Amino acid sequence: MNDLLVVDVLNLEDLIVILEEGQKNRKVGCHDLNSHSSRSHSIMQMWITTEIQAQEGHWVKRSGKVSFVDLAGSERLKESHSEGLMIKETGNINRSLFVLGTVITALTDKSKDIKPN
């Protein structure tokens, strides 16, 4: 499930096509709390590079990275009235969000600074 797709995008129109394709590939489902519930986590990273010619004639390259993260939200089985496969998905979503929260807490806990070897 760790699909990695690398695409060179040279203009805004290309970027919009890629975003729309990604939107179509998202896994969604409905239940009593949400008619369009995200059933998966996804990450999109963009590396942006621009090149301009400076007044002195040499070229200057600037680059950066932007990350977009879409996390499926935690859900309450009792209120969503999920059934079948949705119950298993809900458990996996909630478990993965719990682990992510644990990792973030560990990374931000100053009392447990991890020193490199």
N, C-alpha and C positions, 0 to 999 in steps of 0.2 A: 504494500500500500504506500510505500515511500516513492511515489513517482516523481521523477525529476525531469523537467522539460526545459531545455535551454533554447531560446529563440532570440535571434538578433532583430531588433526593432529600430527602424531608421526614422520613423515619423509618428505623429500622433494617431493617424488613422490605423497604422499597424498595431499600435498599442491597444486601441479600442477593440479591434478584432480579437486579440489575445485575451483581453479581459472578458469579453462576451463568451468566448469559448470556455474559459475557466468557470464562468458562472453556470454554463450549461452542464458542466461536469460535476458540480457540487452535489452531494447527496443530501436531499431534504425529505422530510416527511411531515405529516400532520397528526395532531392529536387534540384533545379537548382544550389545551392551554395555548396552542399556537398552530395556525393553519399552514405555516411555512417554516417549520423548525429545521435548523441545520443539524444534520445527523453525523457530521464529521468535522475534523479540524483541517484547516488548510493554511498554507503559508505561500505568499508570493513575494519574491525579492526582485527588485529592479536595480541593476547596476547602470548608472547614468554616467556617460562620458561625453564631454564637449571639448571641442578644440577650436581655439580662435587664434588669429594671427595678431600678434602684438605690434605696436607701432614700430618697434625696432626691426620687424621683419621675421622674427622667430615665432614658432608656434608654441602656444601654451595649452596644455591639456589639464582639464579638471575632471575629477571623477568622484562619485559618491554612491552610496547604497541606501535604498529605502526598502523596508520590510513591512508587508501588510500581513496581519495575522487574523484569521477568522476562527474562533474557537466555538465549537458547539456548546451551548449553555447547559448548565446542570439542570436536572429535571426531577420533579417529584412524581413518582409513579402513581401514587394514590390519587393525585389531582388530575394528572394527564389522561388517566384511564387507558394507558398503553397496553397493547396485547401482542402476543406472539413474538416475532423477531424484534419488535420495537422495545420490548422489555430487556432483551439482551443488549441491544444498542445503548439503551439508557444506562444500564449498569456499566458498560465499557466507557461511555462518555463521562459519567460521574467519577469513575475510578481514575481515568486519565487526568481529569481536572484536579482531583485530590493530589495525585502525584506531582503535577505541575506546581501546585501551591506549596507542597512540601519542598520541592527543589528551589523555588523562589525564596522561601523563608530561609532555607539553609544558605543560599548565596548572599542574602542580605543580613545575616546574623553576625554582627561584629565580634561577638564573644567567641566565635568559632572560626577566626581567620585561618585560612588554609595557606600555609607558607610553601612556596615552590622549593623543590629539593636543590 
